[in-house]
Amino acid sequence: MADTIRDRIKALRKKAKLTLDQLADRAGLSKSYLWELENRELPRPSGEKLAGLARALDVTVDYLLGSENLESAEDKAFFREYQAMSPEARARLRKLAKALDE
């Protein structure tokens, strides 16, 4: 899909139809910093900033760094969200998954 961190961030933001402002808010970053990440050759962002971006874009830090494919990253991000759900919500989701697989 994309070759660099900036390419991956920009492509995921556009895929999610998020503006710079929206992604910056979700990731806990400033709009100007996010713009620079997408448009300039900067040193690698900190782990904390990458973690915020990964959560906001529903992928993993490994994907943003280029060491994981998108499908695997999305699956891991989904499981991260699943683990944070209430036991009742997880039970409903498992039931739904079984119905979809039939």
VENQUI-V769169 format. One line per field, one symbol per residue. ss: DSSP state (H for helix, E for strand, L for the rest). psi: psi as a letter, one per 20 degrees, with the letter a starting at -180 (. if undefined). burial: I if it has 16 or more other ideal C-beta (glycine too) atoms within 10 Angstrom, else O. A space follows every 50 residues. Layout:
# VENQUI-V769169
ss=???
psi=???
burial=???
This chain:
# VENQUI-V769169
ss=LLLLHHHHHHHHHHHLLLLHHHHHHHHLLLHHHHHHHHHLLLLLLLHHHH HHHHHHHLLLHHHHHLLLLHHHHHHHHHHHHHHHLLHHHHHHHHHHHHHH HL
psi=fqhrghggggghghhilqrgggggghikrqghggghhhiqnqrprrhggh ggggghjlarhhghijjqrgggghghhghggghirqhghgggggggghhh i.
burial=OOOOIIOIIIOIIOOOOIOIOOIIOIIOIOOOOIOOIIOOOOOOIOOOII IIIIIIIIIIIOIIOOOOOIOOIIOIIOOOOOOOOOOOOOOOOOOOOOOO OO
